[in-house]
Amino acid sequence: PLPKPLSRHAAAVSGTTIIVTGGYDGDAVQSQVYMATMASDGLWPWSSGNLPYPVEYHQAVVFENKLWILGGRKNEQTEYADVFSYSLAMSTIPTTESWSEENPLPVSLHRMAAIPSNRVKPGIYIAGGIHDGELRDALYYAVRIDALLYLPLIRVSR
């Protein structure tokens, strides 16, 4: 089980390590990062670190040996466009100071899906999400050129 009950969190996998970030514990939005090694006999004990700040409804992805935290919110009034990365090559648990601030999303965004890809245009693809109470279209976060591009909608006849 997780170190504590959580909802509204994000998770990612790097090799044999499962990473759980942020979320809501029933009382408050969290800033913890939990990491555990997956093995054939289950999970090894959880280690705990910190995000730059408390966040829920965000996304966590592993891309180019970094853990990326995208968007999210702190509460109904505070939404984030921030993007942070943490180098997984450091082999330590992240502290608040060990995160690098990356170029932000063009708008605050939460409750979206994010998928890393090394195909065609390497980067992080973001699908949907909510900004200021409205649903959004797909985005492409181009990690290598530090830019964010909107993908054109491709219509397919059926």
N, C-alpha and C positions, 0 to 999 in steps of 0.2 A: 504493500500500500504506500501511498504518498506520505510524506512526513506530517501533513495536516490535510484535512478536507479542503478541496478547492473547486471552484467553478470559474468560468470566464478567463481561464489561463491559456497559455499556448505551449506547445511541446514540439521538440525536434529530436532527430537522431543524428549522431556523428559516430560512425563506426559502430562500436558496441556500447556507446554511452547514450543514455536517454536523458534529455534535458527538459525540465519543466520550468516555465517562467511566469512570474506575476500571478494575476488572477484575484479572486475574491474568496475570503475564508468564512463568509457569513456575517462578519463584523466590519471588515475594512478591505480596501484594495491593497494588494501586496506588492513588495519590491524584491522578493526572494527569487533566487535561481537555485533549483535543485538538480543535482546530477547523480546518476547511479549507473554502474556498469551492468549490462545484461549478460547473463551467463546461462548455461544449460540448466543449472539448478535454481534459477531465479535472478533477482536483482541483488547486487552487492549493496552495502549500506549507502544511504543517501548522504551527499555532502551539500552544504548550503553556502550560497554566495549572495551577491546583491546586484540588482539592476540599478541604473542611474536614479530611478524614482518609481513609486508605485504605479502600476498600469494593469488594466484589464481590457479584454476584447481586442488585443493586439495580435500580431503574428510573429512567430519565431521560425526562422529557416536557417539551415546550414548551407553556405555557399562559399567556395574558394577557401576552405578551412577556417571560416569565421562563422560565429553565431550572429545572425542579424535580427534585431528587434525593430519592427515596423509599426508605426501608428499606435492606435489604442486610445484609451481614455482613462482619466482618473475618477471622474464622476459625471453626472449628467451635464454639468456646465464646462468641464475641462476635457477637450479632445486634443489629441496630439497628431502632428504631422512629422514628428521626429523619427529619425532612423539612427540606430546605434549599432556598432559592430564590436565583437570581442574575438580576439585571435585565439582559436582553439589550440594553436601550436604552443601556447604558454603553459599548457598542462597544469594549470592551477584553477582554483575556483574563482570566478570573477568577483571583484570588489567594485564598489561604486566608482572608484577612480580608474579602473582598468578598461572601461568602455571608451571607444572612439566615436565621436559624433560625426555622422556622415551627412551628405546633402539630404535635406528633408523632402518628404512627399510634397506635391504642389498644394495640397489641401490636407486638413486634418482628416483622418480616416480611421474607422474602427469597424469591427465585425466583418472583415474582409477575409479572403483566402489568399495565401501567397505560396508560390511554387518556384523553387530555384531551377534553372535550366542551363545546361551547357550547349544546347542545340541552337542552330540557326543564329539567333542573337542572344549570346550569353547574358544572363542577368536574372532578376527576380520578377516574376510575373504576378501581378496582383489582380484578382478578380473580384469585382463588386465592392461592397462595403457601404458604410453610411458616413455622410458628411453633413453636418448641420441638419440632421433628421431626414435627409434625402438619400435615396439609393444612388450608387455611382456605377459607372462603366468600368471596363478593364483598363489597367495601367501596366506599363512595363518600366521597371526600375533598372536602368543600365548601370550596373555596378562599376564596370571598368572605365567608363567615360564620365562617371559621376553626373549623370543626367537622368531625367525622367521623361518618358515619352508616352503619349497616348497611342494605343494601338487602334488602327482603323477597324471598324466592325466589318467582318467579311460575311456577306450574305450568301447563303447556300440555298438553292432551290430544291424543293423536296417533291 
